[in-house]
């Protein structure tokens, strides 16, 4: 086949036309793809802005910056950008790798619509990302649909194979903490203390420093498989959590009793173990009230 360029050979003379990409290049509906993508890449019509001026006849109003601007670098061929985007997803390459490999692969250049070999990069790697953002998710899905239709027409894929899709998901490790007993106990203690402080309850002891220390010791014992020491630490953590919960319960009951002005508990209630609802503040209020109500005793004369 003759070539108009005497010093360069055409790509269709350098490659095997039975190559899958070469066959797909001749079967793809490039004209339909370019017609559907061209409106997205067309230059937009700008409204412009109004500028006030003055001339010999008085003030004037002029609109500048309106219309379609012809400034800027012309866009690359749509088929070239669509081909680069398809090759990127087909071979799982990055934007930088796909442009570098395109400059070395004559089959890729033939698939992109080139007639002669080009040793230079087709474009900057960042332009592929801009083209992908202009197309959007719907545009990329449309290009994929066109590729599947071409594969079905050339009988490279049967329609029955498209009825079931196999998705290969990649499992990636995540920094998810396993819910161990020690961690759950420490989280419960911290949450109870936080809620109590938010409610305005002053606890006798929060066990903040001891809680963190017990959590670290439990992790070390579990890693070293020293389960006997681990059980002792867990027992202490349960004790600490129980003390915090009982302290919160006492403070809450005391606040409720003081707000309603309730009297001191009866003798049967005082005799019951750990059921007293009195606190130091309540006892102090009752002692001061009884002192004010008690009549003063007459003093004896010398």
Order of alpha helices (4+ residues) and beta strands (2+ residues): alpha-alpha-beta-beta-alpha-alpha-alpha-alpha-alpha-alpha-alpha-alpha-alpha
